[in-house]
Amino acid sequence: MSDGLRVEVPDAPQPADEREFELPSGRKGVMRRAKGKDVRLAMMAVGQPFDSGKYLFAMIARRTKIDGKQLALEQIDEMDEEDVERLMEEVQKGRPSRETADS
């Protein structure tokens, strides 16, 4: 039974090692800070000879969730060009700033 009081719960804070962004298609993305494991697994996915474009896509897939779901490397191939370019911009920005996270 409610007593008429409404308690608003604020949105959960964004973890310091993640940043949110919106794709041109309107879908919501979250990209997390890369770890050494991400680099190693992305390099393994690319194989030899090394292809920097494939490496970039592998790093995007490892670090990104779209609409709450982990992005798969194969999904990037089927995305609209504008969304892929936005993902490339996000991964090129590098990791979220620790200074921003600590303030």
Backbone as XML, in Angstrom:
<?xml version="1.0"?>
<chain id="A" units="angstrom">
  <residue number="1" name="MET">
    <atom name="N" x="0.833" y="-1.181" z="0.000"/>
    <atom name="CA" x="0.000" y="0.000" z="0.000"/>
    <atom name="C" x="0.882" y="1.250" z="0.000"/>
  </residue>
  <residue number="2" name="SER">
    <atom name="N" x="0.576" y="2.179" z="-0.864"/>
    <atom name="CA" x="1.376" y="3.390" z="-0.999"/>
    <atom name="C" x="0.828" y="4.492" z="-0.109"/>
  </residue>
  <residue number="3" name="ASP">
    <atom name="N" x="1.738" y="5.262" z="0.487"/>
    <atom name="CA" x="1.308" y="6.377" z="1.324"/>
    <atom name="C" x="1.317" y="7.700" z="0.549"/>
  </residue>
  <residue number="4" name="GLY">
    <atom name="N" x="1.453" y="7.602" z="-0.777"/>
    <atom name="CA" x="1.432" y="8.789" z="-1.614"/>
    <atom name="C" x="2.784" y="9.436" z="-1.821"/>
  </residue>
  <residue number="5" name="LEU">
    <atom name="N" x="3.798" y="8.961" z="-1.141"/>
    <atom name="CA" x="5.134" y="9.515" z="-1.320"/>
    <atom name="C" x="5.804" y="8.828" z="-2.498"/>
  </residue>
  <residue number="6" name="ARG">
    <atom name="N" x="6.501" y="9.615" z="-3.250"/>
    <atom name="CA" x="7.228" y="9.056" z="-4.387"/>
    <atom name="C" x="8.704" y="9.325" z="-4.176"/>
  </residue>
  <residue number="7" name="VAL">
    <atom name="N" x="9.474" y="8.287" z="-4.250"/>
    <atom name="CA" x="10.916" y="8.416" z="-4.099"/>
    <atom name="C" x="11.539" y="8.239" z="-5.470"/>
  </residue>
  <residue number="8" name="GLU">
    <atom name="N" x="12.276" y="9.243" z="-5.909"/>
    <atom name="CA" x="12.957" y="9.140" z="-7.193"/>
    <atom name="C" x="14.347" y="8.586" z="-6.976"/>
  </residue>
  <residue number="9" name="VAL">
    <atom name="N" x="14.665" y="7.592" z="-7.772"/>
    <atom name="CA" x="15.983" y="6.973" z="-7.705"/>
    <atom name="C" x="16.794" y="7.510" z="-8.873"/>
  </residue>
  <residue number="10" name="PRO">
    <atom name="N" x="17.921" y="8.152" z="-8.593"/>
    <atom name="CA" x="18.730" y="8.697" z="-9.694"/>
    <atom name="C" x="19.308" y="7.567" z="-10.541"/>
  </residue>
  <residue number="11" name="ASP">
    <atom name="N" x="19.607" y="7.898" z="-11.798"/>
    <atom name="CA" x="20.260" y="6.926" z="-12.670"/>
    <atom name="C" x="21.574" y="6.483" z="-12.039"/>
  </residue>
  <residue number="12" name="ALA">
    <atom name="N" x="21.908" y="5.224" z="-12.264"/>
    <atom name="CA" x="23.176" y="4.714" z="-11.750"/>
    <atom name="C" x="24.315" y="5.496" z="-12.390"/>
  </residue>
  <residue number="13" name="PRO">
    <atom name="N" x="25.327" y="5.842" z="-11.605"/>
    <atom name="CA" x="26.439" y="6.599" z="-12.184"/>
    <atom name="C" x="27.190" y="5.774" z="-13.219"/>
  </residue>
  <residue number="14" name="GLN">
    <atom name="N" x="27.707" y="6.453" z="-14.209"/>
    <atom name="CA" x="28.497" y="5.799" z="-15.257"/>
    <atom name="C" x="29.837" y="5.373" z="-14.665"/>
  </residue>
  <residue number="15" name="PRO">
    <atom name="N" x="30.217" y="4.093" z="-14.819"/>
    <atom name="CA" x="31.542" y="3.692" z="-14.322"/>
    <atom name="C" x="32.626" y="4.561" z="-14.956"/>
  </residue>
  <residue number="16" name="ALA">
    <atom name="N" x="33.666" y="4.826" z="-14.196"/>
    <atom name="CA" x="34.734" y="5.729" z="-14.645"/>
    <atom name="C" x="35.459" y="5.214" z="-15.879"/>
  </residue>
  <residue number="17" name="ASP">
    <atom name="N" x="35.406" y="3.909" z="-16.117"/>
    <atom name="CA" x="36.128" y="3.373" z="-17.266"/>
    <atom name="C" x="35.227" y="3.180" z="-18.482"/>
  </residue>
  <residue number="18" name="GLU">
    <atom name="N" x="34.069" y="3.824" z="-18.497"/>
    <atom name="CA" x="33.148" y="3.739" z="-19.633"/>
    <atom name="C" x="32.689" y="5.132" z="-20.033"/>
  </residue>
  <residue number="19" name="ARG">
    <atom name="N" x="32.314" y="5.262" z="-21.298"/>
    <atom name="CA" x="31.675" y="6.506" z="-21.742"/>
    <atom name="C" x="30.522" y="6.146" z="-22.677"/>
  </residue>
  <residue number="20" name="GLU">
    <atom name="N" x="29.460" y="6.910" z="-22.565"/>
    <atom name="CA" x="28.276" y="6.710" z="-23.393"/>
    <atom name="C" x="28.331" y="7.630" z="-24.600"/>
  </residue>
  <residue number="21" name="PHE">
    <atom name="N" x="27.677" y="7.196" z="-25.671"/>
    <atom name="CA" x="27.563" y="8.013" z="-26.870"/>
    <atom name="C" x="26.347" y="7.546" z="-27.646"/>
  </residue>
  <residue number="22" name="GLU">
    <atom name="N" x="25.927" y="8.349" z="-28.588"/>
    <atom name="CA" x="24.788" y="7.986" z="-29.429"/>
    <atom name="C" x="25.262" y="7.859" z="-30.866"/>
  </residue>
  <residue number="23" name="LEU">
    <atom name="N" x="24.814" y="6.804" z="-31.518"/>
    <atom name="CA" x="25.123" y="6.607" z="-32.931"/>
    <atom name="C" x="24.171" y="7.447" z="-33.777"/>
  </residue>
  <residue number="24" name="PRO">
    <atom name="N" x="24.549" y="7.795" z="-35.004"/>
    <atom name="CA" x="23.648" y="8.551" z="-35.876"/>
    <atom name="C" x="22.287" y="7.873" z="-36.071"/>
  </residue>
  <residue number="25" name="SER">
    <atom name="N" x="22.249" y="6.550" z="-35.960"/>
    <atom name="CA" x="20.988" y="5.821" z="-36.106"/>
    <atom name="C" x="20.085" y="5.972" z="-34.883"/>
  </residue>
  <residue number="26" name="GLY">
    <atom name="N" x="20.611" y="6.587" z="-33.817"/>
    <atom name="CA" x="19.846" y="6.759" z="-32.589"/>
    <atom name="C" x="20.101" y="5.686" z="-31.551"/>
  </residue>
  <residue number="27" name="ARG">
    <atom name="N" x="20.843" y="4.660" z="-31.917"/>
    <atom name="CA" x="21.156" y="3.595" z="-30.968"/>
    <atom name="C" x="22.160" y="4.118" z="-29.939"/>
  </residue>
  <residue number="28" name="LYS">
    <atom name="N" x="22.085" y="3.581" z="-28.727"/>
    <atom name="CA" x="22.951" y="4.013" z="-27.629"/>
    <atom name="C" x="24.149" y="3.086" z="-27.515"/>
  </residue>
  <residue number="29" name="GLY">
    <atom name="N" x="25.327" y="3.676" z="-27.394"/>
    <atom name="CA" x="26.548" y="2.908" z="-27.246"/>
    <atom name="C" x="27.250" y="3.211" z="-25.937"/>
  </residue>
  <residue number="30" name="VAL">
    <atom name="N" x="27.980" y="2.226" z="-25.456"/>
    <atom name="CA" x="28.854" y="2.385" z="-24.297"/>
    <atom name="C" x="30.177" y="1.747" z="-24.677"/>
  </residue>
  <residue number="31" name="MET">
    <atom name="N" x="31.247" y="2.521" z="-24.536"/>
    <atom name="CA" x="32.579" y="1.994" z="-24.822"/>
    <atom name="C" x="33.391" y="2.043" z="-23.536"/>
  </residue>
  <residue number="32" name="ARG">
    <atom name="N" x="34.026" y="0.930" z="-23.215"/>
    <atom name="CA" x="34.826" y="0.871" z="-21.999"/>
    <atom name="C" x="36.299" y="1.032" z="-22.329"/>
  </residue>
  <residue number="33" name="ARG">
    <atom name="N" x="37.043" y="1.340" z="-21.287"/>
    <atom name="CA" x="38.488" y="1.492" z="-21.403"/>
    <atom name="C" x="39.095" y="0.155" z="-21.824"/>
  </residue>
  <residue number="34" name="ALA">
    <atom name="N" x="40.051" y="0.176" z="-22.717"/>
    <atom name="CA" x="40.711" y="-1.045" z="-23.177"/>
    <atom name="C" x="41.691" y="-1.555" z="-22.125"/>
  </residue>
  <residue number="35" name="LYS">
    <atom name="N" x="41.819" y="-2.844" z="-22.080"/>
    <atom name="CA" x="42.775" y="-3.530" z="-21.207"/>
    <atom name="C" x="43.780" y="-4.272" z="-22.086"/>
  </residue>
  <residue number="36" name="GLY">
    <atom name="N" x="44.850" y="-4.710" z="-21.478"/>
    <atom name="CA" x="45.853" y="-5.479" z="-22.216"/>
    <atom name="C" x="45.266" y="-6.710" z="-22.871"/>
  </residue>
  <residue number="37" name="LYS">
    <atom name="N" x="44.325" y="-7.340" z="-22.182"/>
    <atom name="CA" x="43.670" y="-8.529" z="-22.727"/>
    <atom name="C" x="42.957" y="-8.191" z="-24.037"/>
  </residue>
  <residue number="38" name="ASP">
    <atom name="N" x="42.345" y="-7.005" z="-24.109"/>
    <atom name="CA" x="41.659" y="-6.598" z="-25.336"/>
    <atom name="C" x="42.643" y="-6.476" z="-26.495"/>
  </residue>
  <residue number="39" name="VAL">
    <atom name="N" x="43.789" y="-5.880" z="-26.213"/>
    <atom name="CA" x="44.817" y="-5.719" z="-27.243"/>
    <atom name="C" x="45.281" y="-7.092" z="-27.730"/>
  </residue>
  <residue number="40" name="ARG">
    <atom name="N" x="45.588" y="-7.975" z="-26.785"/>
    <atom name="CA" x="46.069" y="-9.317" z="-27.143"/>
    <atom name="C" x="45.040" y="-10.073" z="-27.973"/>
  </residue>
  <residue number="41" name="LEU">
    <atom name="N" x="43.789" y="-10.077" z="-27.527"/>
    <atom name="CA" x="42.756" y="-10.826" z="-28.244"/>
    <atom name="C" x="42.420" y="-10.199" z="-29.597"/>
  </residue>
  <residue number="42" name="ALA">
    <atom name="N" x="42.475" y="-8.879" z="-29.687"/>
    <atom name="CA" x="42.255" y="-8.223" z="-30.981"/>
    <atom name="C" x="43.365" y="-8.576" z="-31.953"/>
  </residue>
  <residue number="43" name="MET">
    <atom name="N" x="44.604" y="-8.620" z="-31.468"/>
    <atom name="CA" x="45.730" y="-8.994" z="-32.338"/>
    <atom name="C" x="45.599" y="-10.446" z="-32.801"/>
  </residue>
  <residue number="44" name="MET">
    <atom name="N" x="45.134" y="-11.310" z="-31.904"/>
    <atom name="CA" x="44.931" y="-12.705" z="-32.285"/>
    <atom name="C" x="43.818" y="-12.822" z="-33.332"/>
  </residue>
  <residue number="45" name="ALA">
    <atom name="N" x="42.784" y="-12.023" z="-33.195"/>
    <atom name="CA" x="41.672" y="-12.062" z="-34.152"/>
    <atom name="C" x="42.116" y="-11.614" z="-35.540"/>
  </residue>
  <residue number="46" name="VAL">
    <atom name="N" x="43.034" y="-10.674" z="-35.577"/>
    <atom name="CA" x="43.534" y="-10.153" z="-36.848"/>
    <atom name="C" x="44.470" y="-11.152" z="-37.517"/>
  </residue>
  <residue number="47" name="GLY">
    <atom name="N" x="45.329" y="-11.782" z="-36.736"/>
    <atom name="CA" x="46.279" y="-12.740" z="-37.293"/>
    <atom name="C" x="47.384" y="-12.062" z="-38.076"/>
  </residue>
  <residue number="48" name="GLN">
    <atom name="N" x="48.048" y="-12.851" z="-38.900"/>
    <atom name="CA" x="49.159" y="-12.356" z="-39.708"/>
    <atom name="C" x="48.822" y="-12.503" z="-41.177"/>
  </residue>
  <residue number="49" name="PRO">
    <atom name="N" x="49.182" y="-11.596" z="-42.039"/>
    <atom name="CA" x="49.861" y="-10.340" z="-41.737"/>
    <atom name="C" x="48.916" y="-9.372" z="-41.013"/>
  </residue>
  <residue number="50" name="PHE">
    <atom name="N" x="49.524" y="-8.514" z="-40.193"/>
    <atom name="CA" x="48.748" y="-7.569" z="-39.395"/>
    <atom name="C" x="48.007" y="-6.601" z="-40.303"/>
  </residue>
  <residue number="51" name="ASP">
    <atom name="N" x="46.739" y="-6.366" z="-40.000"/>
    <atom name="CA" x="45.892" y="-5.441" z="-40.757"/>
    <atom name="C" x="45.327" y="-4.434" z="-39.758"/>
  </residue>
  <residue number="52" name="SER">
    <atom name="N" x="45.743" y="-3.179" z="-39.862"/>
    <atom name="CA" x="45.331" y="-2.170" z="-38.876"/>
    <atom name="C" x="43.826" y="-1.910" z="-38.906"/>
  </residue>
  <residue number="53" name="GLY">
    <atom name="N" x="43.195" y="-2.038" z="-40.049"/>
    <atom name="CA" x="41.751" y="-1.851" z="-40.133"/>
    <atom name="C" x="40.997" y="-2.932" z="-39.382"/>
  </residue>
  <residue number="54" name="LYS">
    <atom name="N" x="41.428" y="-4.179" z="-39.560"/>
    <atom name="CA" x="40.798" y="-5.288" z="-38.842"/>
    <atom name="C" x="41.040" y="-5.158" z="-37.340"/>
  </residue>
  <residue number="55" name="TYR">
    <atom name="N" x="42.245" y="-4.709" z="-36.977"/>
    <atom name="CA" x="42.567" y="-4.518" z="-35.561"/>
    <atom name="C" x="41.639" y="-3.468" z="-34.943"/>
  </residue>
  <residue number="56" name="LEU">
    <atom name="N" x="41.420" y="-2.370" z="-35.657"/>
    <atom name="CA" x="40.536" y="-1.314" z="-35.174"/>
    <atom name="C" x="39.124" y="-1.863" z="-34.950"/>
  </residue>
  <residue number="57" name="PHE">
    <atom name="N" x="38.599" y="-2.611" z="-35.905"/>
    <atom name="CA" x="37.264" y="-3.192" z="-35.765"/>
    <atom name="C" x="37.220" y="-4.188" z="-34.610"/>
  </residue>
  <residue number="58" name="ALA">
    <atom name="N" x="38.281" y="-4.978" z="-34.439"/>
    <atom name="CA" x="38.317" y="-5.943" z="-33.331"/>
    <atom name="C" x="38.323" y="-5.218" z="-31.990"/>
  </residue>
  <residue number="59" name="MET">
    <atom name="N" x="39.053" y="-4.109" z="-31.890"/>
    <atom name="CA" x="39.068" y="-3.343" z="-30.647"/>
    <atom name="C" x="37.704" y="-2.693" z="-30.394"/>
  </residue>
  <residue number="60" name="ILE">
    <atom name="N" x="37.042" y="-2.224" z="-31.433"/>
    <atom name="CA" x="35.699" y="-1.670" z="-31.271"/>
    <atom name="C" x="34.770" y="-2.743" z="-30.724"/>
  </residue>
  <residue number="61" name="ALA">
    <atom name="N" x="34.787" y="-3.916" z="-31.337"/>
    <atom name="CA" x="33.883" y="-4.995" z="-30.919"/>
    <atom name="C" x="34.157" y="-5.430" z="-29.485"/>
  </residue>
  <residue number="62" name="ARG">
    <atom name="N" x="35.407" y="-5.534" z="-29.090"/>
    <atom name="CA" x="35.741" y="-5.989" z="-27.742"/>
    <atom name="C" x="35.294" y="-5.004" z="-26.672"/>
  </residue>
  <residue number="63" name="ARG">
    <atom name="N" x="35.280" y="-3.717" z="-26.987"/>
    <atom name="CA" x="35.062" y="-2.682" z="-25.972"/>
    <atom name="C" x="33.661" y="-2.093" z="-25.958"/>
  </residue>
  <residue number="64" name="THR">
    <atom name="N" x="32.796" y="-2.455" z="-26.901"/>
    <atom name="CA" x="31.556" y="-1.719" z="-27.109"/>
    <atom name="C" x="30.302" y="-2.550" z="-26.889"/>
  </residue>
  <residue number="65" name="LYS">
    <atom name="N" x="29.328" y="-1.914" z="-26.247"/>
    <atom name="CA" x="27.970" y="-2.452" z="-26.161"/>
    <atom name="C" x="27.065" y="-1.466" z="-26.884"/>
  </residue>
  <residue number="66" name="ILE">
    <atom name="N" x="26.141" y="-2.006" z="-27.651"/>
    <atom name="CA" x="25.154" y="-1.197" z="-28.343"/>
    <atom name="C" x="23.785" y="-1.601" z="-27.810"/>
  </residue>
  <residue number="67" name="ASP">
    <atom name="N" x="23.037" y="-0.630" z="-27.341"/>
    <atom name="CA" x="21.721" y="-0.882" z="-26.738"/>
    <atom name="C" x="21.802" y="-1.989" z="-25.691"/>
  </residue>
  <residue number="68" name="GLY">
    <atom name="N" x="22.883" y="-1.972" z="-24.907"/>
    <atom name="CA" x="23.049" y="-2.905" z="-23.798"/>
    <atom name="C" x="23.588" y="-4.275" z="-24.162"/>
  </residue>
  <residue number="69" name="LYS">
    <atom name="N" x="23.848" y="-4.528" z="-25.443"/>
    <atom name="CA" x="24.339" y="-5.840" z="-25.877"/>
    <atom name="C" x="25.748" y="-5.722" z="-26.434"/>
  </residue>
  <residue number="70" name="GLN">
    <atom name="N" x="26.593" y="-6.686" z="-26.069"/>
    <atom name="CA" x="27.964" y="-6.697" z="-26.553"/>
    <atom name="C" x="27.983" y="-6.752" z="-28.077"/>
  </residue>
  <residue number="71" name="LEU">
    <atom name="N" x="28.782" y="-5.911" z="-28.675"/>
    <atom name="CA" x="28.902" y="-5.851" z="-30.128"/>
    <atom name="C" x="29.806" y="-6.977" z="-30.607"/>
  </residue>
  <residue number="72" name="ALA">
    <atom name="N" x="29.396" y="-7.661" z="-31.645"/>
    <atom name="CA" x="30.221" y="-8.706" z="-32.264"/>
    <atom name="C" x="30.910" y="-8.127" z="-33.495"/>
  </residue>
  <residue number="73" name="LEU">
    <atom name="N" x="32.106" y="-8.604" z="-33.748"/>
    <atom name="CA" x="32.899" y="-8.129" z="-34.879"/>
    <atom name="C" x="32.092" y="-8.216" z="-36.179"/>
  </residue>
  <residue number="74" name="GLU">
    <atom name="N" x="31.374" y="-9.310" z="-36.379"/>
    <atom name="CA" x="30.607" y="-9.509" z="-37.603"/>
    <atom name="C" x="29.477" y="-8.485" z="-37.752"/>
  </residue>
  <residue number="75" name="GLN">
    <atom name="N" x="28.960" y="-7.991" z="-36.631"/>
    <atom name="CA" x="27.871" y="-7.012" z="-36.684"/>
    <atom name="C" x="28.330" y="-5.688" z="-37.276"/>
  </residue>
  <residue number="76" name="ILE">
    <atom name="N" x="29.574" y="-5.354" z="-37.067"/>
    <atom name="CA" x="30.094" y="-4.085" z="-37.584"/>
    <atom name="C" x="29.987" y="-4.062" z="-39.106"/>
  </residue>
  <residue number="77" name="ASP">
    <atom name="N" x="30.220" y="-5.201" z="-39.744"/>
    <atom name="CA" x="30.142" y="-5.281" z="-41.213"/>
    <atom name="C" x="28.758" y="-4.931" z="-41.741"/>
  </residue>
  <residue number="78" name="GLU">
    <atom name="N" x="27.727" y="-5.164" z="-40.949"/>
    <atom name="CA" x="26.347" y="-4.950" z="-41.393"/>
    <atom name="C" x="25.776" y="-3.604" z="-40.940"/>
  </residue>
  <residue number="79" name="MET">
    <atom name="N" x="26.552" y="-2.817" z="-40.204"/>
    <atom name="CA" x="26.070" y="-1.528" z="-39.706"/>
    <atom name="C" x="26.148" y="-0.468" z="-40.797"/>
  </residue>
  <residue number="80" name="ASP">
    <atom name="N" x="25.312" y="0.565" z="-40.661"/>
    <atom name="CA" x="25.367" y="1.702" z="-41.580"/>
    <atom name="C" x="26.723" y="2.395" z="-41.465"/>
  </residue>
  <residue number="81" name="GLU">
    <atom name="N" x="27.174" y="2.945" z="-42.571"/>
    <atom name="CA" x="28.475" y="3.610" z="-42.626"/>
    <atom name="C" x="28.613" y="4.692" z="-41.556"/>
  </residue>
  <residue number="82" name="GLU">
    <atom name="N" x="27.573" y="5.486" z="-41.360"/>
    <atom name="CA" x="27.639" y="6.582" z="-40.398"/>
    <atom name="C" x="27.851" y="6.059" z="-38.975"/>
  </residue>
  <residue number="83" name="ASP">
    <atom name="N" x="27.202" y="4.936" z="-38.636"/>
    <atom name="CA" x="27.383" y="4.340" z="-37.318"/>
    <atom name="C" x="28.800" y="3.796" z="-37.153"/>
  </residue>
  <residue number="84" name="VAL">
    <atom name="N" x="29.316" y="3.156" z="-38.206"/>
    <atom name="CA" x="30.677" y="2.616" z="-38.142"/>
    <atom name="C" x="31.686" y="3.749" z="-37.977"/>
  </residue>
  <residue number="85" name="GLU">
    <atom name="N" x="31.498" y="4.824" z="-38.714"/>
    <atom name="CA" x="32.410" y="5.966" z="-38.582"/>
    <atom name="C" x="32.368" y="6.547" z="-37.174"/>
  </residue>
  <residue number="86" name="ARG">
    <atom name="N" x="31.187" y="6.586" z="-36.586"/>
    <atom name="CA" x="31.069" y="7.094" z="-35.201"/>
    <atom name="C" x="31.795" y="6.176" z="-34.236"/>
  </residue>
  <residue number="87" name="LEU">
    <atom name="N" x="31.665" y="4.861" z="-34.419"/>
    <atom name="CA" x="32.395" y="3.912" z="-33.573"/>
    <atom name="C" x="33.903" y="4.103" z="-33.721"/>
  </residue>
  <residue number="88" name="MET">
    <atom name="N" x="34.358" y="4.330" z="-34.949"/>
    <atom name="CA" x="35.785" y="4.551" z="-35.180"/>
    <atom name="C" x="36.252" y="5.822" z="-34.479"/>
  </residue>
  <residue number="89" name="GLU">
    <atom name="N" x="35.433" y="6.856" z="-34.495"/>
    <atom name="CA" x="35.777" y="8.096" z="-33.785"/>
    <atom name="C" x="35.893" y="7.831" z="-32.290"/>
  </residue>
  <residue number="90" name="GLU">
    <atom name="N" x="34.954" y="7.080" z="-31.752"/>
    <atom name="CA" x="34.961" y="6.799" z="-30.314"/>
    <atom name="C" x="36.206" y="6.021" z="-29.894"/>
  </residue>
  <residue number="91" name="VAL">
    <atom name="N" x="36.571" y="4.997" z="-30.647"/>
    <atom name="CA" x="37.737" y="4.198" z="-30.258"/>
    <atom name="C" x="39.022" y="5.007" z="-30.443"/>
  </residue>
  <residue number="92" name="GLN">
    <atom name="N" x="39.047" y="5.917" z="-31.409"/>
    <atom name="CA" x="40.232" y="6.749" z="-31.624"/>
    <atom name="C" x="40.406" y="7.789" z="-30.525"/>
  </residue>
  <residue number="93" name="LYS">
    <atom name="N" x="39.317" y="8.137" z="-29.827"/>
    <atom name="CA" x="39.409" y="9.100" z="-28.729"/>
    <atom name="C" x="40.275" y="8.568" z="-27.599"/>
  </residue>
  <residue number="94" name="GLY">
    <atom name="N" x="40.464" y="7.285" z="-27.572"/>
    <atom name="CA" x="41.255" y="6.702" z="-26.502"/>
    <atom name="C" x="40.415" y="6.454" z="-25.277"/>
  </residue>
  <residue number="95" name="ARG">
    <atom name="N" x="41.082" y="6.221" z="-24.203"/>
    <atom name="CA" x="40.376" y="5.872" z="-22.969"/>
    <atom name="C" x="39.813" y="7.108" z="-22.296"/>
  </residue>
  <residue number="96" name="PRO">
    <atom name="N" x="38.763" y="6.909" z="-21.521"/>
    <atom name="CA" x="38.241" y="8.043" z="-20.761"/>
    <atom name="C" x="39.313" y="8.595" z="-19.830"/>
  </residue>
  <residue number="97" name="SER">
    <atom name="N" x="39.289" y="9.878" z="-19.641"/>
    <atom name="CA" x="40.296" y="10.531" z="-18.821"/>
    <atom name="C" x="40.169" y="10.146" z="-17.346"/>
  </residue>
  <residue number="98" name="ARG">
    <atom name="N" x="41.266" y="9.770" z="-16.722"/>
    <atom name="CA" x="41.250" y="9.481" z="-15.286"/>
    <atom name="C" x="40.997" y="10.749" z="-14.496"/>
  </residue>
  <residue number="99" name="GLU">
    <atom name="N" x="41.456" y="11.892" z="-15.015"/>
    <atom name="CA" x="41.223" y="13.162" z="-14.324"/>
    <atom name="C" x="39.736" y="13.436" z="-14.239"/>
  </residue>
  <residue number="100" name="THR">
    <atom name="N" x="39.008" y="13.200" z="-15.321"/>
    <atom name="CA" x="37.559" y="13.405" z="-15.343"/>
    <atom name="C" x="36.894" y="12.433" z="-14.392"/>
  </residue>
  <residue number="101" name="ALA">
    <atom name="N" x="37.343" y="11.188" z="-14.389"/>
    <atom name="CA" x="36.749" y="10.153" z="-13.539"/>
    <atom name="C" x="36.980" y="10.441" z="-12.075"/>
  </residue>
  <residue number="102" name="ASP">
    <atom name="N" x="38.117" y="11.038" z="-11.728"/>
    <atom name="CA" x="38.455" y="11.274" z="-10.326"/>
    <atom name="C" x="37.842" y="12.556" z="-9.775"/>
  </residue>
  <residue number="103" name="SER">
    <atom name="N" x="37.340" y="13.426" z="-10.639"/>
    <atom name="CA" x="36.815" y="14.701" z="-10.143"/>
    <atom name="C" x="35.375" y="14.623" z="-9.733"/>
  </residue>
</chain>
